[in-house]
Amino acid sequence: MNPFLTQVVIQTVLNNKQKASRLPDEQPSKFRLAKAYKEFKLLVRRVLKDAILIGLGIAAAAFGLESFLLPSKFIDGGATGISLLITELTQIPLAVLIIGINIPFVILGYNVIGKQFAIKTAIAITGLAICLATVHFPEVTHDKLLVAIFGGFFLGSGIGLSVRGGAVIDGTEVL
């Protein structure tokens, strides 16, 4: 195995498992190294899967918001809905409000669920805000029924994909 990859596997997998049971200078056996390499591959695969799911969730939610809900003045529920209402009243950019209103929910998620969830959620919410601020999707339809159905479908699937990836893009899902 590549010496660099061996050191990465030792530092990420083996050192976390056996800090007390092994001397620091002792090299792991080939069996333990192979087992740790397999765990490392699973860890990398899980992280990539989560990142892809969160990215797809952000894209679907942004598409649902910008193509259907925002042009027709439909309001979503939760922290995103509060952000939409405040944007209509004060002209503060939606991306800023989405981040600002979701901060207490990220803190709550950190305290209740854990650090990894809070980090993923903060990244997902920031990604949604950046996507809403920079990527502009075309308006698809003006029909109110289709706007409600497809806007809800895309926003809901975006939320579902991001939850499957271990994060939320609307802070009220923490509750």
C-alpha positions in Angstrom: 0.0 0.0 0.0 1.1 3.5 -0.7 3.0 5.0 2.3 1.0 8.2 2.3 -2.3 6.3 2.3 -1.0 4.1 5.0 -0.3 7.1 7.2 -3.7 8.6 6.5 -5.4 5.3 7.4 -3.3 5.0 10.6 -4.1 8.6 11.7 -7.8 8.5 10.9 -8.9 5.0 11.8 -6.4 3.3 13.9 -5.4 6.2 16.2 -9.0 6.9 17.0 -9.7 3.3 17.9 -6.6 2.3 19.9 -5.0 5.3 21.5 -4.5 3.6 24.8 -3.9 0.0 23.7 -0.9 0.6 21.4 2.4 2.3 21.8 2.8 5.3 19.5 5.9 4.0 17.7 4.5 0.5 17.1 3.5 -0.2 13.5 0.2 -2.0 13.1 0.1 -5.5 11.6 -0.8 -6.0 8.0 -4.2 -7.5 9.0 -5.1 -4.5 11.2 -3.9 -2.1 8.4 -6.1 -3.9 5.8 -9.1 -3.9 8.2 -8.5 -0.1 8.8 -8.2 0.5 5.1 -11.6 -1.1 4.5 -13.1 1.1 7.3 -11.4 4.1 5.7 -12.9 3.3 2.3 -16.4 3.0 3.9 -15.9 6.3 5.7 -14.9 8.1 2.5 -17.8 6.5 0.6 -20.3 7.6 3.3 -18.9 11.2 3.4 -19.1 11.5 -0.4 -22.7 10.0 -0.4 -23.8 12.5 2.2 -22.2 15.4 0.3 -23.9 14.4 -2.9 -27.3 14.0 -1.2 -26.9 17.4 0.5 -25.8 19.1 -2.8 -28.8 17.6 -4.7 -31.1 18.7 -1.8 -29.8 22.2 -2.0 -30.3 22.3 -5.8 -33.8 20.9 -5.7 -34.9 23.2 -2.9 -33.4 26.3 -4.7 -35.1 25.2 -7.9 -38.4 24.8 -6.1 -38.1 28.2 -4.4 -36.9 30.2 -7.4 -38.8 28.6 -10.2 -42.1 28.2 -8.5 -42.7 29.7 -5.1 -40.9 33.1 -5.2 -42.2 34.4 -8.5 -45.8 33.5 -7.6 -45.5 35.0 -4.1 -46.1 31.6 -2.4 -44.9 31.2 1.2 -43.2 28.1 2.6 -43.4 27.1 6.2 -40.7 27.1 8.8 -37.6 29.3 8.9 -37.6 29.6 5.1 -41.2 30.9 5.3 -40.3 33.4 8.0 -37.4 34.5 5.8 -39.7 35.0 2.8 -42.1 37.1 4.8 -39.4 39.3 6.2 -37.9 39.7 2.7 -41.3 40.9 1.4 -41.7 43.4 4.2 -38.1 44.8 4.6 -36.3 44.1 1.3 -33.4 42.4 3.2 -31.9 39.8 0.8 -33.4 36.3 1.3 -30.0 34.7 1.5 -29.0 36.8 4.5 -32.3 36.1 6.3 -32.1 32.4 5.7 -28.7 32.2 7.4 -29.7 34.6 10.2 -33.0 32.9 11.1 -31.5 29.4 11.0 -28.6 30.2 13.4 -30.6 29.4 16.6 -31.7 26.1 15.1 -28.1 25.1 14.2 -27.1 25.9 17.8 -30.0 23.8 19.1 -29.0 21.0 16.8 -25.5 21.1 18.1 -26.7 20.9 21.7 -29.3 18.2 21.1 -28.1 16.1 18.2 -24.4 16.6 17.9 -21.4 18.4 16.3 -21.4 16.5 13.0 -25.1 17.3 12.4 -24.6 20.9 13.2 -21.6 21.2 10.9 -23.5 19.5 8.0 -26.6 21.7 8.7 -24.6 24.9 8.7 -22.9 24.0 5.4 -26.3 23.0 3.9 -28.0 26.2 5.0 -25.1 28.3 3.7 -25.1 26.4 0.5 -28.8 27.1 0.0 -28.3 30.8 0.7 -25.4 31.0 -1.8 -27.4 29.1 -4.4 -30.4 31.4 -3.9 -28.2 34.5 -4.2 -26.1 33.4 -7.2 -28.0 30.8 -9.3 -31.1 32.1 -11.1 -33.6 29.5 -12.3 -36.2 30.4 -14.9 -39.8 30.9 -13.9 -41.6 27.8 -15.0 -45.4 28.5 -14.8 -47.9 31.0 -13.5 -50.7 28.5 -12.8 -51.3 28.6 -9.0 -52.1 24.9 -8.8 -49.0 23.8 -10.6 -46.9 26.2 -8.6 -48.2 24.8 -5.4 -47.8 21.1 -6.5 -44.4 21.4 -8.1 -42.9 24.0 -5.8 -43.9 21.8 -2.8 -42.5 18.7 -4.6 -39.1 20.2 -5.3 -38.8 21.9 -2.0 -39.9 18.8 -0.2 -37.6 16.5 -2.1 -34.7 18.9 -1.4 -35.4 18.8 2.3 -35.7 15.0 2.1 -32.5 14.5 0.2 -30.6 16.8 2.7 -32.1 14.9 5.7 -31.0 11.7 4.1 -27.5 13.2 3.8 -27.5 14.0 7.5 -28.4 17.7 7.5 -31.4 20.0 7.3 -31.8 23.1 5.1 -34.7 24.6 7.1 -33.9 24.9 10.8 -37.3 23.9 12.0 -36.7 20.3 11.0 -34.3 20.1 14.0 -37.4 20.4 16.2 
